[in-house]
Amino acid sequence: MLIVVAGLPGSGKSTLALDLGRALSCAVLGVDQAEAAMWRAGVSPSGPTHHAAYLVVGALAAEQLALGHDVIVDAVNGPEPARAQWRDLAAQMGAGLRFIVVDCSDDRIFRDRLKRRVRHIEGYPEPTWEGVLRRRAEFPPWTDARLSVDSVNSRETNLQAALEYLSGAQSRAGH
């Protein structure tokens, strides 16, 4: 199964992706980590590294799926082409696809989290509140089937909701 955890920067998607990865014992592939690695290798940040990072993560996800492993992708997935990439990959690999969209419904909490956030991705800048608001305004509505979780809820609550959503998907795939 290809599990795509999506949402605005700082919304809590990486936290949920890592919690899911631990719970499911599967790979978590982050677009931000791939992009930062390209920059550290000397690829210019002014180039199309963001798109390239999605392609790199897609290639790594395809390898995991080919091995029969579930894989989690951690990425904003704002633009429709990013979302389409995962639909296409799942179809090509004959894998189930599940989107989980993470939001933070309380802007005060969201803003405070961004101020305190440190992810330790070498060379990757932390997002600003202004940047998040800009991306939110450009974010197209989701049309894919998905689970939506609110990171105002506890990590445990969101992890349990995600595991139940994925468990239901797996039991449907088995019938």
N, C-alpha and C positions, 0 to 999 in steps of 0.2 A: 504494500500500500504506500502511496505517495501522500504524505501529510504536509500541507502547506499552511504554516502559521503566518498570518499576515496582519498588518496594522501600521498605523503611523509610527514614526520613530519615537521611542520613549513610552509607547502605550502599554508595554508589558509583554510583547510578543516573544522576545528572546527568553525571558524568564519562563514563560509557559512552554516554549519549545524545549528548553533545557530540562524542565521538570518532566515533560513527556518523554524525552530521550532517555532519561534515567528510568522512568517507569516501564518503558517498552524495550529497554536495552537495544536501542537502534541509533544510527548515526543522525546527528543534527548538523546540517550544512547551512552556514550563514553567508549570505551575500556580502554583508559588510566585511567579514573576515577575508573573503576572497578578494574584494576590491582593495583593502588595505595591503594585502600581500603583494598585489600587482604594483602598488605605489612603492612599497619597500624594495621591490625588484628593479625599480627604475622606470616603470611605465609612467608616463606623464599623467597626473590627475586631470589635466585639461583634455585628455583624449576621452574616448567613449568607454571609460573603464567601468562605469556602472552597468551598462548593457553587457559588457564582456564578463563581468562578475556573475551576472545571471546565467550566461552561457556556460561558464566554468562550473557553477553549482549544478546546472542542468546535466552536464556531462558526468559529474561525480554521482549525482542521483541516479542516472541511467545505469551506471556500473553497479550500484548497490541493488537496484531493482532487478537487474539481470542475474544477480547472485541469489535472488529470492528474499532479500532483506527489505523490511520496511525502512523508509527514510523520511526524515523530517526536514523541510526547507524552512528557514527562518529569513523572511524578507518582507519588505514593505508591500510589494505587489500592488502598487497604486495604479499604474497605467494598465489598460486592457491588454497590451501585448505581453506584459509580464504574466498576467493571469492565463492568457492563451498558451504561453509556453508550457505551463504545467499541465493544462488539459491535453495538449498535443503529446507531451512526454508520456503521460499516463496511458493514453490511447496507443501510442507506439509500443509501449512496454507491456501492454495488457494488464496494467496495474489499476487497482482501485485508487481513486483520488478523493481526498477529503480536505476541504478548506476550513480553517478555524481562524476567525477574524477577532482580533483583540482590540478593544477600545477602552478608553478611560473616560467615563461619563462626567467626572468632576474636574473641571479645568484647573481649579486651584491645586488639587492633588497632582494632576498631570504636570503642571508648571513646576511645582515643588520637586517632583521626582526628577525632572530634567535638570534642575539646578544641582542636585546631589549626585547625579548619575556619573559613574565611572565604570566603563566596561573593560578597560585594559586591552583595547585593540590597538596595538602599536601603530601610530601614524594615522589613526582614524579620528576625526574630530567629533566631539559630542554635538548633537543637534541643539539648536536654540529654540526657544518658544516661538519666536517670530517665524523661523523656518518650518516648524510644525504647523503653525496656522496657515502658512502659505501652501503647504502640501495638502492640508485638510481641504482647503478651498478648491484644489485641483483634483481631489480624489473622486473618481467616478463611483456611482453607486454599484454595489455588488449585485450581480444577477445570478451568480452560481449558487447552488445549494451550499449551505455552510452552517457551522455553529458559530454564533457570536457570543463572546464572553466579555465581561466588564472587569477590568483590572482593579476596580474599587473593591470587588469581592476578594476574599482571601485566596492565596495561591492554592490552598488545598481544595477550596470550592471549585475553582476554575479547572484544576487538574482533574478532579472527579468528573466534572461535566464533560471534559474533553475525552476522558477514558470511556465514559458511557456512550458518547457519540461515536467514537471509533469502534467500540465493541459492537454496537448495533450495526455498523457498516460491515464489520467482518462477518457477523452472523447472517446478514442478508446476502453477502457474497458467497457464503457456503451453501446456500439453498438454491 
